[in-house]
Amino acid sequence: MTEQDLPPVPLCASAELEERGRAHVFDVMHFRQPATAFALRFDGQVVSYLNRCAHVPTEMDWQEGEFLDSRKEYIICSIHGAVYHPQDGRCVTGMCGRIGLTKLDVRESDGQVTWYPSRDTRPVFED
C-alpha cells in the first residue's frame, strides 16, 4: 500500500479544538512502532505533531492533551523543557538543537479535522 492509497483518518470535530486549548491525542504507528500524536488549534490553524520530544524521544504533554506553556505561546516538553513553535514545530530553545517536532498532515474541512497518514506515520489499525 502506497502513501497515496492510505485513506484519510477523521480525528475530531473542529469545535473540539479550542484556540490554544487542549489537544486531541491519538494513537499512530511511527516506523512500525506504537506512538501517540496530537492535533491542536493555534492562531486559528489546526496543526499536528508526533508526541515525541526531539531532544529525547519521550511524550511531551503535562497531562493528556496539555502541550502549551502557561502563557499558551509555545509547545513545551514536560520532561526536558524543550520549547517548540506551535505553527511549524521548530525548536525555539532547549536541547533539541536544530531538530524540530515531526509534523503530521492534518486538514480541516466542513467542521471536521482529518489526518492524512504518510509512509512513516500510519494508523494503528489499517484495513
GIZISUL-V358386 format. One record per backbone hydrogen bond with DSSP energy under -0.5 kcal/mol. NH is the residue of the N-H (numbers start at 1). CO is the residue of the C=O. If there is no record, write none. Layout:
# GIZISUL-V358386
nh->NH co->CO
nh->NH co->CO
This chain:
# GIZISUL-V358386
nh->5 co->2
nh->6 co->2
nh->6 co->3
nh->9 co->115
nh->10 co->8
nh->11 co->113
nh->12 co->113
nh->14 co->111
nh->16 co->13
nh->17 co->14
nh->18 co->16
nh->20 co->41
nh->21 co->18
nh->23 co->65
nh->24 co->39
nh->25 co->23
nh->26 co->37
nh->28 co->35
nh->29 co->122
nh->30 co->28
nh->30 co->33
nh->31 co->29
nh->31 co->120
nh->33 co->30
nh->35 co->28
nh->37 co->26
nh->38 co->49
nh->39 co->24
nh->40 co->47
nh->41 co->18
nh->42 co->40
nh->42 co->45
nh->45 co->42
nh->47 co->40
nh->47 co->45
nh->49 co->38
nh->50 co->102
nh->51 co->36
nh->52 co->50
nh->53 co->58
nh->58 co->56
nh->62 co->66
nh->66 co->63
nh->67 co->65
nh->69 co->74
nh->72 co->69
nh->75 co->84
nh->76 co->67
nh->77 co->82
nh->78 co->60
nh->81 co->77
nh->83 co->93
nh->84 co->75
nh->85 co->90
nh->86 co->73
nh->88 co->85
nh->89 co->85
nh->92 co->83
nh->93 co->83
nh->97 co->94
nh->99 co->96
nh->101 co->89
nh->103 co->101
nh->104 co->48
nh->105 co->116
nh->106 co->104
nh->107 co->114
nh->109 co->112
nh->112 co->109
nh->113 co->12
nh->114 co->107
nh->114 co->112
nh->115 co->9
nh->116 co->105
nh->117 co->115
nh->118 co->121
nh->122 co->29
nh->122 co->120
nh->124 co->27
nh->126 co->124
